[in-house]
Amino acid sequence: MPKQPLPDIRVSTKRYEDWLGSQIRLIRKDILRKHAEMSVAPFPFMRATYYRWAEVWPRVCGAAASAPETLSVGDLHAENFGTWRDAEGRLIWGVNDFDEASWLPYTNDLIRLASSVLLAIDAEHIGLNRKDACAVLLAGYRKSLEAGGRPFALAEHHVALREMARSRIKDAAVFWEKLSSLESVKDKVPGSARKAIIRMLPDPKMKHRLVHRAAGLGSLGRQRFAGIGVWCGGMIAREAKELALSACVWAGPQRRSGRILYQQILRRAVRCPDPFVRLRESWIVRRLAPDCSRIELQALPRQRDEVRLLDAMGWETANIHLGTAKPRDILQDLNNRPSNWLNSAAAAMADVVHADWSRWRKG
């Protein structure tokens, strides 16, 4: 039988946003901004439409979508990596967003990460060819599994990665100027969000003001508040972002957990914890600072070791999966797959993204 055509991207977007709006309050102007950003290029379109990925990837990828399950990032892509400070003050690099954490075949994260890299190659943000890029990602993933994983503490090791990360750490004055320019919230802030921010301040009685912050793409449209103030002579900020069930629940409710798994994946992954990230009721709270943010590919230095960067992305993906999977089970499954399985699956999904993006722009 011929394959059924994929649902229209505009129809899927409307259905998903209606479903999401039944869980949490959506900010209409931010949703419209998200729709506009989706028209810019395939890579930001992919970042903004994880619900679409969750809906179609098992149908497109076939056998590559059948594999042992792990607690996965879900919405993994080449710009879902960043830096933070651990309890020792060390600069750490790794995955920094788990809004869509879900139990999935381990192949989901690899294929989505590889697809995003292919789109970045098409946009000339990465200089490797497609086949080599997928091979490097998979090699890093396999090495991490075989070693039992290891976090990326950038103090003594990972010189190339450390230089790439440090080169894009935002200028502190510019960072705080931009954050301080946001207007104070005039509407009532949910009590749970206000309480979550106050509990993460160094002094719960310190003077601060609350602002609405629009950031990211996948989560653009959700309520997102930041508390900004001065403490011991310098600016500090804490953000509370409202979470919802993963888009995987919308795409396949009969198979997916109806729980928010953000804290669980943080706790179980091979990871240097960020002491300023906490799940408070339905809000994920984190520290905002120049050295604590997502890394955009365009912010990296022009001269960079892209092989080491992609190898590290593959390794870090395994760090996440090792929290809930046995290495030998995944390695055995990898060994049974064709040599080009990741490249083929990632290319097929990149084609879907391109097609959806074209339809979205025309619509």
N, C-alpha and C positions, 0 to 999 in steps of 0.2 A: 504493500500500500504506500502511496506517496505521502511524504510528510505533510502534516497540517501547516499552513502558513502561520508565521508568528503574529500575535496580536499587534495591532497598530500601536506605536509608541505613545501617541497622544491619548489613546484610550487607556492604555496601561497607566500612564501618568495620572490621569484623572481618577482612576479607580484607586490607585495607591494613595494619593493625597486625601481622598475621601476617607479611606480606611485609617490613615495616620491621624487625620483630624478628629476621628471618633475616639482616639486615645488621649491626645494632648491638644492644647491650644496652638494653632499655627498663626504666625505673623504674616498677614496677607502681603504686605509690601516686600517682605523678604522672599516670599514664594515667587513673586513676580520678578524680583532680581535674580533669583535662581534660574527661572525660565530663560531670562535673557542671557545669563552666563552659559547656559547649555547650548546656545546657538553659536558661541565663539569659535570652538574647535572641538575635534573628537575627544581629545584628552580631558578637558574639563567636563565635557558631556558625560564621559564615562564616570568620572568622579562623582557627578551629581545624581547618577541614576542606578545606584546599586539595586534598587527594587527591580529594575529591568533585567539586570544580570541574574538575580535570584530566580526570576521568572523563566528565563530562556536557556541558561547555561546547560542544564542536564539534557535538554533536547538537542542542542547544537553539538555538544562535546561527546555524546554517545558513551562509549566504553571508558573514556577518560573521566567521566563523571561518576563512575562506579569504583569505589575504593574504600578502605577502612576509614571510619569517621574519627575526627578529633574535634576538640573545642577549638574553633577556628576564628580568625579575624573576620572573615566574611568579606568585608569591603576593603580588601588589601589592594594597594596600588603603589606606584613608585614614589608618590608624595605622601604616603602614610607612615613616614619615618621622621623622627626628629630627635631632639636632645632634651635632657632634664638633669637635675642634680639629685644624687642619691643622699642618704642620711649622712654620708661622710663628706658631702660637698663635691664629690667627683662628677665630672661631666660624663653622662651616659648617653649612648645612642641606641635607638631601637624603634619598634612600632609604638606610635603614641596615640592611637585612637581605636577604641574597641566598641563603638556605638552599635555595630551590627554583629557582635559576637554571637556565634551559633554553632551547634553541632553539625558538621558538614564533612563530606569526604575530604581528606587532606589535599586532594588535587584541586579543590576550589581555589584555595589561596594561591597555589602555585600558578594555576592557569590565569587567574585574574591579575596577579603581579606581572606575569610574563606578557599578557595582553597589553597592560599599561605601558610596559617597556617598549613593545612594538610600536604603539602609538607615539611614544616619545621619540623613537627612532625616526618615524615618519615625519615628525615635526622638527627634526634635527636638534633635539635637546640631548640626545645620546648618540655618540659617534660609532657605535659597534654595528655590525650587521645582525640581522634577525636570528640567524642560526647560532652564531657565537653567543649572543646575549642570552638566549634560552639555555644554552649549554652551561654558561657560567652560573646562572641562577640555580640550575639543578645541581651542579657540582657543589656549590656552597651549601645547599640544603642537605645533600647526602653527607658531606663532611661533618656537619653539625650533628646529624643523627648518629653517625658512627662514633663521635666524640662524646655523646651525651649532652651536647649543647654547652654554651658558655656565653654569658652576657658581654656586652661591649662597653667596658669601662675604659674611657679614653685617656686615663692619666699616664700609664706607663707603656701601653701597647697600642696597636692599630694606628701607627703614625700617619699613614696616608688618609685614613678615615678621620682622624682627629683634625688634621689640617683642613680637610674639606668642611668639616662641621664648624670649626672655629672661624673660617673665612666668611661664613654667612651669618654668624651670630649678629643680630641686628644692633645697630648703634643705639646705645641706651637712651640718649637724649631724644632721638627720633622716635623710638618706641614709646617712651612715656608721653611725648608731646602728642602723638597720634591718639593714644588711649585717653589722655586727659582732655582732648578736644571733644570727646563724646558728651552729649547733653545728658544731664541727670534724668532718670526715669520720672515721668509725670504721672503715669498710671500707677495703680496699686501693684506692687510686686508681691507675688505669692509668698505667704508666710513661710512655707517650707524652704523656698529658695533663699529668702533673707536669712533665715536661721542657719542654713547650711553654709552660707558665706561667712557669717559671724563666727561660727564654730571653727573655721579654718584660719581666722586672723590670729596674729601673734598675741594680740590683746583684744578680747571681745568688746572692750569699752572704747577702743580707739575710734577717733572720728573718721568717717569715710562716707563716700556717696556712691549711690548705685546708678549704673548706666546700662542701657541695652546695647549689646554687642552683636553685630552681624558678622559671622566669620565662617570659613569653610565653604563647602559646596554640598556635600551629602546631607549635612545637618542644617543647612540654611533654610530658615523658615520656622525653626523651633525657638521657643523662649530661651534666651541666653542673657544672663545678667553678670555684670562684673562689679565688685566692690573695690573702689580705688581710694587710697589714703596715704598719708605720710607717717612713717614709723621710724624712730631713731634717726631722723635726718634724711631719710630717703623714701622714694615712692615704692609702694607695694600694691599688689592687686590679686584678687581671688575671683575666679569665675565659676558660675553654676550654670550648667547646660541641662535642659530637660531631656531625659531619655525616653524611649518608647521601645516596644517590642521590635525585634529584628524584622526587616523586610522579608526574611525567609519564612516567617509565620504567615505573612500575607500571601506569599507565593506558593506555599505548600503547608497549610495549617494542619493537615493530618499527620505530618512527619516531624514538625518542629516544636521545641519547647516553648511554652507560653510564658517564659520568664526572661527578665533582663539578666544577662550573664556577664556583664562588664566586670564586676568585682571578682567573680569566680575565675575568669580567664587571667586577670591580673595576679591573683593569688597563686595559681597553679603553674604558670609559665616559668621557664628558666629565665630569670629576670633580676636586675637590680631595681628594687622598687623605688618609685617616686613617693616620698613621704607626704607630698602635698596633693595626692590624688585619692579621693574617697567617694564612694557612692553613699549619698544621704537621701534616703527615700527614693524618689524618682529623679534625683539630680546628681550628675557627676560634677564634683568640685575639684578644681585644680588651681595651682599657682600660675599666674601670668608673669612672664619676665622675658627679657631679650634672649636669655640662654635656655629658655624652656618653651619650645615651639616646634611646629612642623617645619620641615625643610623642603622648599620648592626647588625643583631641578634647575630653574633659571637663576636661582640665588647662589648656586655652587660656582666656584672659580672656573674660568674657562679652561685652564690647565688642570686636569684632574685625572685620577686613576679610575676610569670607569669600570674596569674589570674588577678591581678590589671593591668598588661600591656595590656592584651587582652581586658579587660573591657574598658580601656581608648581608645584603638583603635576603638572599637565599638562606644563609646561615640563621639569621634572625627569625625567619619564617619557621624553621625547624625548632628554634627555641620556644616558640609559642606552642607548637604542636606537641612537644615533648612533655608538656604539663599533663596531658591526658592520653597519650598514645605510647605504645611500646615500640621502640626503635626497630626491633627486628620485624614487626608486622609491616611497617611502612617500607622498610628496605626490601623485604621479600616481594611486596607488591610492585615496587619500583623495578626490581630485577625482572619481573614478568612482563613489563611493558615494552613496546617497540622503542627503539633508540630515538625516534623523532616524535614521540607522542606529545611532548610539551609544546614543541614548535607548531605542530599541526593544530592542536586544540587552541593554542593562543592565537594563531593566525585566523582560525575560524571565528573566534569571538571578536577579534579586532575588526573583521569584516562586518559582523553584526553591528558593532558600535558605529562604524562608518555609515552603514545603511540607515540605522536609526537616526543618527545625527543629521543626515541629509533630509530625511523625512521631517524631522523636527524643524529644521530651518525653513523648509518650504511651507510648513504649516503655520 
